[in-house]
Amino acid sequence: MMKAKGIGLFLAGCLWIVSGCALGPDRNSGPDRDRLGAIEIKINDLVLDHVSCIDGDKTDWKYFTVPSDTKIKLTFAFDEPQAGGTVVLRKATGEEMYRLFALPNSRREQVFDAVPGHYYLEIFCEAFQSEYTIEVSIPN
């Protein structure tokens, strides 16, 4: 009898582990869960979106296109400071340029020299959930 209980508990544990791996942190994310499904944002448009570790939508990907050599300013903020919001700016090749962490009750800005092409933004939270705003602009 003890042996059967032990095997039952073992199998239940294995099932729990397998189901957790199958669900994953982006189990309810849309096509923007990875770089191939990135959603385009236009320069000078303010975008409001949401990421959630709780609901299985931990990661959003966006991209923008720079038409000519120029400076670009990336501005973002997360509403929930405890979410551990992060924005990673990547070149079209996927190479990381900047990794920016949200600060409580403030906006983050990063200005960089851009060449023509696509740039990607990987946006995610480490815990909980949060709305965020992000804008890509050409500084004055």
Order of alpha helices (4+ residues) and beta strands (2+ residues): alpha-beta-beta-beta-beta-beta-beta-beta-beta-beta
